[in-house]
Amino acid sequence: MPTTTPPIPRLSSSTLSPPKTPASVLHKLKTSPGGFYAATPRLAYRTEYFSGGRDGNILITKGLNYDEEFIIRGVFQISRDDFHFTPDGDFNPANVFHGRLADLKLSCQLTAGRSKAFEFSLEDFPSILSNLSAFEKLVPRERLYETLSVIQGTVGRRSIKLTHRLFGVS
């Protein structure tokens, strides 16, 4: 009677890498190429603002021999106050406003994380807001024009409003 040996389990790439920890996430945020950690001190000094007209405005990384879009990274929590999607991207019909998918704007509010594991997110949030405010000051403005900010304040909590470009002002 032939004997069969059990198959050798295949190791996935996730099996080979060490488990992620809050410290390893923060380290990666601070050291990965192609962007900056959003709480890096005085981040606006590393950028240049270019007005793109109809094509959109952009921040680029200062001091490079080529133009590279300025990218910031961080750990945030999506506020459930006005967000109507589930974590996997499906529409959540049981939202607090009882809205329909057709009535939604593709926007959300980012807040400081509340997880004890990612406590650095809460501690760094004021620095992130300061950096965003400094980026906004780089944009030239007409004197009497109203200024809109990505930094929002509601009920004593500050957040960052993200809106999908499709719904931006034309």
C-alpha positions in Angstrom: 0.0 0.0 0.0 1.5 3.3 -1.1 2.1 5.9 1.6 1.5 9.5 1.0 3.3 12.3 2.6 1.5 15.4 3.6 2.2 18.4 1.4 4.8 20.9 2.6 3.0 24.1 3.5 3.9 27.0 1.4 5.1 30.1 3.2 3.6 33.3 2.1 5.5 36.6 2.1 3.5 37.7 5.2 4.7 34.6 7.0 8.3 35.6 6.4 8.0 39.2 7.6 7.9 40.0 11.3 4.5 41.1 12.6 3.7 44.8 12.4 3.7 46.7 15.7 2.8 50.4 16.3 6.5 51.1 16.6 7.3 49.5 13.3 4.4 51.4 11.6 5.7 54.7 13.0 9.2 53.8 11.9 8.0 53.1 8.4 6.0 56.3 8.3 9.1 58.3 9.2 11.7 56.5 7.1 10.0 55.2 3.9 11.1 57.0 0.7 8.7 58.9 -1.5 6.9 60.9 1.2 7.1 62.5 4.6 5.5 61.7 8.0 2.7 64.3 8.4 3.9 65.3 11.9 7.5 66.0 10.8 8.4 69.4 12.3 8.3 72.4 9.9 7.3 70.3 7.0 6.1 73.3 4.9 9.8 74.4 4.6 10.4 71.3 2.5 7.8 72.2 -0.2 7.2 74.6 -3.1 3.7 75.5 -4.3 2.9 75.6 -8.0 -0.4 77.0 -9.3 -1.5 74.6 -12.0 -4.5 76.6 -13.3 -7.1 74.2 -14.8 -4.9 71.2 -14.1 -4.8 71.8 -10.4 -2.4 73.2 -7.9 0.4 71.1 -6.4 3.0 71.0 -3.7 6.3 69.6 -4.8 9.4 68.5 -2.7 11.9 71.4 -2.6 15.5 70.8 -3.4 15.2 67.9 -5.9 16.6 67.9 -9.4 13.2 66.8 -10.7 9.6 67.6 -9.8 8.1 65.1 -7.3 4.6 65.5 -5.9 4.8 66.1 -2.2 3.2 63.2 -0.3 2.5 63.1 3.4 1.6 60.0 5.4 0.0 59.4 8.8 -2.3 57.2 10.9 -5.8 58.5 11.2 -9.3 57.4 12.1 -12.2 58.1 9.8 -14.9 59.9 11.7 -18.2 58.0 11.6 -20.2 61.3 11.9 -20.6 61.8 8.1 -19.1 58.8 6.5 -21.5 56.2 5.1 -19.2 53.4 4.0 -18.1 50.2 5.7 -14.4 49.4 6.2 -14.4 47.2 3.1 -15.8 50.1 0.9 -19.5 49.0 0.8 -22.3 51.5 1.4 -23.7 51.4 4.9 -27.5 52.1 4.6 -27.8 52.2 8.4 -26.0 55.5 8.6 -27.1 58.1 11.2 -28.6 60.4 8.5 -30.5 57.5 6.8 -29.1 58.8 3.5 -29.2 57.0 0.2 -26.1 56.2 -1.9 -27.2 58.7 -4.5 -27.3 61.5 -1.9 -23.7 61.0 -0.7 -20.7 63.3 -1.3 -17.4 61.4 -1.5 -15.8 63.0 1.5 -14.8 62.1 5.0 -13.3 63.6 8.2 -10.0 62.3 9.5 -9.5 62.5 13.2 -6.7 61.5 15.6 -6.7 57.7 16.2 -8.1 56.6 19.5 -6.5 53.2 19.7 -4.2 52.8 22.7 -1.8 50.9 20.4 -1.4 53.8 18.1 -1.3 56.5 20.8 1.4 58.3 18.8 -1.4 59.2 16.3 -3.3 61.1 19.0 -0.1 62.8 20.3 1.1 63.9 16.8 -2.3 65.1 15.6 -1.7 68.8 16.7 1.6 68.8 14.8 -0.1 67.4 11.7 -2.8 70.1 11.9 -0.1 72.8 12.2 1.7 71.4 9.1 -1.5 71.4 7.1 -2.2 75.0 8.2 1.3 76.0 7.1 0.7 74.3 3.7 -2.5 76.4 3.3 -0.6 79.6 4.0 1.7 78.8 1.0 -1.2 79.3 -1.4 -1.4 82.9 -2.7 -4.8 84.6 -2.1 -6.6 87.6 -3.3 -7.1 90.0 -0.4 -10.8 89.9 0.1 -11.4 86.3 -0.9 -12.8 83.8 1.6 -10.4 81.1 2.5 -11.6 77.5 3.0 -9.5 75.1 5.0 -9.2 71.3 5.1 -9.0 71.7 8.9 -12.5 71.6 10.3 -13.7 72.1 13.9 -17.0 70.6 15.2 -18.0 70.2 18.8 -14.6 71.0 20.1 -12.9 68.4 18.0 -10.7 69.3 15.0 -10.5 67.1 12.0 -9.2 67.0 8.4 -11.8 67.0 5.7 -11.0 65.0 2.5 -13.1 65.4 -0.6 -12.8 63.3 -3.7 -11.5 65.4 -6.6 -14.5 64.5 -8.7 -16.6 66.7 -6.4 -14.1 69.5 -6.1 -14.8 73.0 -7.4 -14.3 73.3 -11.1 
